[in-house]
Amino acid sequence: MNEKYIERKLVEAVKKMGGLAPKFVSPGLDGVPDRIILLPGGHIAFAETKAPGKKMRPLQIRRKQQMEGLGFKVYCIDSTEMIGGVLDEIRSS
């Protein structure tokens, strides 16, 4: 299982919930998460997907901390088993 597979499964799961998970690209701001998760009811979070067992790079960790400091949830997802729990947490926030 690789990162792209996990990312694809995340996008599919969000879509099944009636949401969107567009790719997040921010020119000039490196280290941003891979996806913005937009769920019905105005729920928003960010997700960085990784291959199983892989960790976020130092710049990604700093960007995660910066975004969380602004009040946004940022998740690092490294398995398909994590997806349901993450989406449930986003939906309930």
C-alpha positions in Angstrom: 0.0 0.0 0.0 1.4 3.4 -0.9 0.6 7.0 -0.2 -1.4 7.5 -3.4 -3.7 4.5 -2.6 -4.4 5.9 0.8 -5.0 9.4 -0.6 -7.4 7.9 -3.2 -9.4 6.0 -0.5 -9.6 9.2 1.6 -11.1 11.1 -1.4 -13.6 8.3 -2.0 -14.7 8.2 1.6 -15.2 12.0 1.8 -17.2 11.9 -1.5 -19.4 9.1 0.0 -20.2 11.5 2.9 -21.3 14.2 0.5 -18.1 16.2 0.9 -15.1 17.3 -1.2 -11.4 16.6 -0.7 -9.6 18.8 -3.2 -5.8 18.7 -3.6 -4.2 21.5 -1.6 -1.5 23.2 -3.5 -0.1 26.5 -2.2 2.6 28.1 -4.4 5.2 29.8 -2.2 4.1 28.0 0.9 5.9 24.6 1.2 4.9 21.8 3.6 1.1 22.2 3.4 -1.1 19.1 3.8 -2.1 17.1 0.7 -5.9 17.6 1.0 -8.5 20.0 2.3 -11.4 18.0 3.7 -14.8 19.8 3.3 -17.7 18.0 4.9 -21.4 19.0 4.9 -22.4 21.4 7.7 -19.3 23.5 7.3 -16.8 21.1 8.7 -13.2 21.6 7.5 -9.9 20.0 8.2 -6.6 19.2 6.4 -5.0 15.8 5.8 -1.4 14.8 5.0 -1.3 11.2 3.6 1.7 9.0 4.0 2.7 5.5 3.2 2.3 3.2 6.2 5.0 3.9 8.8 6.3 7.0 7.1 6.5 10.2 9.1 5.9 13.9 8.3 9.0 15.9 7.3 10.1 18.7 9.8 8.7 21.4 7.5 5.3 19.6 7.3 5.3 19.3 11.1 5.9 23.0 11.5 3.2 23.8 9.0 0.8 21.5 10.8 1.6 23.3 14.1 1.1 26.6 12.4 -2.3 25.7 11.0 -3.4 24.1 14.3 -2.4 27.3 16.1 -4.9 29.1 13.9 -7.6 26.6 15.1 -7.7 24.1 12.2 -7.5 20.3 12.5 -4.6 18.7 10.6 -4.4 14.9 10.4 -1.6 12.6 9.2 -3.2 9.5 7.7 -0.9 6.5 7.0 -3.4 3.7 6.7 -6.9 3.2 5.2 -8.1 2.0 8.6 -7.6 5.5 10.0 -9.9 7.2 7.5 -13.3 6.4 9.0 -12.2 7.6 12.5 -10.7 10.8 11.2 -13.8 11.7 9.2 -16.0 10.9 12.1 -13.9 13.2 14.3 -14.1 16.0 11.7 -17.8 15.6 11.3 -18.4 15.8 15.0 -16.3 19.0 15.5 
